[in-house]
Amino acid sequence: MKLYGFGPTRSLRALWGLKEIDADFEFVPVNLFAGEHQRADFLALNPTGKIPVLVDGDVVLPESAAIVLYLAEKYREKGLLPADLKARAQVYRWLMFAVTELEQPLWRISKHSMLYPEDKRLPQDIALAKEEFAAMASVLDRHMAGRLFIVGDGLTVADCVTAYLIDWANELHLIDGCPQLRAYLERMYARPTAPQRIAQAFASLSAGA
């Protein structure tokens, strides 16, 4: 398998899934700063020009959450998806919650803080996105009371996807009032299978510059 990715992006959660199943894979860097994601060879893999992309034989799969789900389905024995349908449904529920209710406001904050040209940035949208994230983060914070993992007694795809988002939110100081999420974040990244944290990945890029 090959994973095309770059530094402190959502490539990290695809890497997390690969590390959790102890997969044999090659990481292929795609330098966003150098525009490599817009080259014809990469666009042939993902026409959106976004990373990560997993290539497994004739399977070419963008979208980090889809990649982690694919790995969990292919390597069922690794336990990233529960065998029980009801428990699996809860994994799907919290996975969708992460990519819709948590990730979207984080993206809006990043876009209007640094990704959009300055004349297109809307400070009021940053404020609204922070409010929306805080409301949804409090839901997950309450859910995590007394829990080690989001669903059940072991790590699932919901954790691989969500922990990265909680680290992202932590970088923006958005979980300061969420004690359960702060504890969850430290617990998840203490795992030997955890990828780099976002700050470490940024530092690695700077060191390699």
Number of C-alpha atoms within 10 A of each C-alpha: 14 15 25 23 24 21 21 20 17 20 24 24 27 31 24 22 28 22 16 24 18 11 13 9 15 12 14 14 15 21 14 15 8 8 10 15 24 18 11 12 11 18 14 12 19 19 13 12 19 19 24 27 24 29 18 12 8 6 9 15 17 22 16 23 23 16 25 25 22 16 21 22 14 11 14 14 12 16 16 25 25 22 11 8 10 10 14 18 14 16 22 17 13 20 22 17 16 24 16 11 17 23 20 15 24 21 15 20 22 16 17 19 16 10 13 13 10 10 7 10 18 15 12 10 16 20 13 14 20 18 14 16 21 18 13 15 22 17 12 18 18 14 15 18 13 8 13 16 17 23 24 14 9 13 19 25 31 27 24 27 27 23 24 28 21 22 22 21 21 16 13 14 10 18 21 11 13 17 15 19 24 16 13 22 18 12 13 20 16 11 10 9 16 19 24 18 18 20 14 13 17 15 14 14 13 9 8 7 6
